[in-house]
Amino acid sequence: MLMKYVYLAGPISKPVPQHNVHRAVAAADELLAHGYAVFLPHLSVLWDMISPKDVEAWLTLDFAWIERCDVLVRLPGESTGSDREVAFAREHGIPVY
């Protein structure tokens, strides 16, 4: 079975990180149940708690993953970082849903 790789973009820090992570994990579970391999940047919240990075460092890592994905799925909500991820995907010919 050939899996499609999905980058799941969406708000992380605002308004409430825990709610955003919970919502993103639920969306990732749904995609996984339909056979997609999901990259979930929201899990970096734990990494950042242990070893903090600035936003640009996280976005650099995110862009590297986006380049390797087949599609980007954008969750609703205000997020400058997610908006930049969407723009990056489009610039690189990666479909955005």
C-alpha positions in Angstrom: 0.0 0.0 0.0 1.4 3.4 -1.0 0.8 5.9 1.7 0.4 9.6 1.0 2.4 11.9 3.3 0.4 14.7 4.9 1.7 17.7 6.7 -1.0 18.9 9.2 -0.8 22.7 9.7 -2.8 24.6 12.2 -2.7 26.9 15.2 -0.4 25.8 18.0 0.2 28.6 20.5 -3.0 30.7 20.3 -5.4 30.9 21.9 -4.7 27.8 24.1 -1.9 25.4 23.1 -3.4 22.3 24.8 -6.7 22.7 23.0 -4.9 23.2 19.6 -2.8 20.1 20.2 -5.8 18.1 21.2 -7.7 19.2 18.1 -4.7 18.5 15.8 -4.2 15.0 17.3 -7.9 14.2 16.6 -7.5 15.4 13.0 -4.3 13.4 12.6 -6.1 10.3 14.0 -8.8 10.7 11.4 -6.3 11.0 8.6 -4.3 8.0 9.8 -7.5 6.0 9.9 -8.0 6.8 6.2 -4.5 5.5 5.4 -2.4 8.7 5.4 1.0 9.1 7.1 0.7 12.3 9.0 3.5 14.7 10.2 2.1 16.6 13.2 4.1 19.7 14.1 1.9 20.2 17.1 3.9 17.5 18.9 6.8 19.9 19.0 5.1 21.5 21.9 6.6 18.7 24.1 10.0 19.1 22.5 9.9 22.8 23.0 9.1 22.3 26.7 12.3 20.3 27.1 14.5 22.2 24.6 13.0 25.6 23.7 13.6 27.0 20.2 12.5 30.2 18.5 9.7 30.3 16.0 12.0 30.6 13.0 13.9 27.4 14.1 10.6 25.5 14.2 9.5 26.9 10.9 12.8 25.9 9.3 12.2 22.3 10.4 8.6 22.5 9.3 9.5 23.7 5.8 11.9 20.7 5.5 9.1 18.3 6.3 6.6 20.1 4.0 8.9 19.6 1.1 8.7 15.9 1.6 5.0 15.7 1.9 2.4 15.0 -0.8 -0.1 17.4 0.6 -0.6 20.0 3.3 -3.9 20.0 5.3 -4.6 23.3 7.0 -6.8 23.3 10.2 -8.9 26.4 10.8 -7.8 29.1 13.1 -5.5 32.1 13.2 -1.9 31.2 12.8 0.9 33.3 11.2 3.1 30.2 11.2 0.5 28.0 9.5 -0.1 30.8 6.9 3.6 30.8 6.1 3.5 27.0 5.9 0.6 27.2 3.4 2.5 29.8 1.3 5.6 27.6 1.3 3.7 24.6 0.2 2.0 26.5 -2.6 5.4 27.9 -3.7 6.7 24.4 -4.0 3.7 23.0 -5.9 2.3 21.0 -2.9 -1.5 20.9 -2.8 -3.2 22.6 0.1 -6.5 21.4 1.5 
